[in-house]
Amino acid sequence: MAQISQPVGLDQDFRKSASRITTNAFDHRALIRAAAVLVGLLTIGFGGVLAQSPAENARTPEPHRPGAPQFDVVSIKPSAPNQDGTLFQYFPDRTSFRGAAVRMVLQTVFGVDDDHIIGAPSWVNTNRYDIEAKVSPEDAPRLDKLNGDERRAMLIPLLTERFHLKYHHEMREQSMYALTIAKGGPRLTRGEPDPPPGWKPSKDTPPQQEHYKIVTVPGHIDADSIPMGVLADQLSRLHALGRSVVDKTGLTGNYNFSLKWTADNDPFPGLRRMLREADGLDSRPTDDAGLPLFTALREQLGLNLEPLKGQGDVIVIDHIDPPSPN
């Protein structure tokens, strides 16, 4: 249930705005602002899967919101072979992917992590595309008012029409982790209370002073006024865990915290430094670097990850084809 606010273009402000992975948890629990995501770093998309029955999947699905605008022009082209990053952005008049593997597009559209997409062919992991989906000028004001769920729903017809996607839902038993309170209790600081309905951060607010955000890069999660469910969401998207994380702490309200550990796989150390500096985070090593994630959670936040078996709603890919580029 993510909404991405209007980012700046890839200009001189990219370092300060478009490169920050920032999640605000209070527009349907997650607002990703100006999100730039690299392959293997973080998967965008929070909240529930957009529901569609197998019978409904036989036809092109309608947008989640009746009367929502339709994409007027869609461009799909293979990414440049030397492009090593993935950028996903919402603009007032369009949705854009750059260098995106099709699996990442599926995860984004359905708002799930990797282990909730089953049966996709291997090429979805390697074939990468630049996708521009744009509405007509008269529809741009309506598009800009949609929330994240509604904007993601608009991408389902794109997948069914251009990729011939067919899918269905299944409930399957999955290995998960439960986020629980460790012995000795949580080590968290209370954050700001929930903002009023319709709240949005001021564009003039410096990143260091923003509330209701969580910045996630390999080896570091920094949060301001975030509920535990959003932390579980972020942990679910760490590829090193390989499992979904479910909040079982019982903690209510919002918290401030900083979690630092040694990332098992950090293919973009330069980007991590850039992201941290853009948000005013200290990029120098600390005594906490060198801790495994499980240990860092327990010692720094007073939380545990415990193995758990549970039923999860997964997306089963029945059919998908490479698109015809245009």
Salt bridges, closest charged atoms under 4 A:
ASP93 OD1 - ARG94 NH1 3.10
ASP93 OD2 - LYS134 NZ 3.79
ASP113 OD1 - HIS116 ND1 2.64
ASP114 OD1 - ARG103 NH1 2.94
ASP115 OD1 - HIS116 ND1 2.88
GLU132 OE1 - ARG94 NE 3.17
GLU132 OE2 - ARG98 NH2 2.62
ASP139 OD1 - ARG142 NH2 2.77
ASP149 OD1 - ARG152 NH2 2.99
GLU150 OE1 - ARG65 NH1 3.64
GLU170 OE2 - HIS168 NE2 2.83
GLU170 OE1 - ARG172 NE 2.85
GLU210 OE1 - ARG20 NH1 3.95
GLU210 OE2 - ARG33 NH1 2.52
ASP222 OD1 - HIS220 NE2 3.68
ASP224 OD1 - HIS211 ND1 2.93
ASP233 OD2 - ARG29 NH2 3.63
ASP266 OD2 - ARG272 NE 2.95
GLU277 OE1 - ARG15 NH2 2.70
ASP279 OD1 - ARG20 NH1 3.56
ASP279 OD1 - LYS213 NZ 3.00
ASP282 OD2 - ARG284 NH2 2.69
ASP313 OD1 - HIS169 ND1 3.13
ASP318 OD2 - HIS168 ND1 2.92
ASP321 OD2 - HIS164 ND1 2.98
ASP321 OD2 - HIS319 NE2 2.91
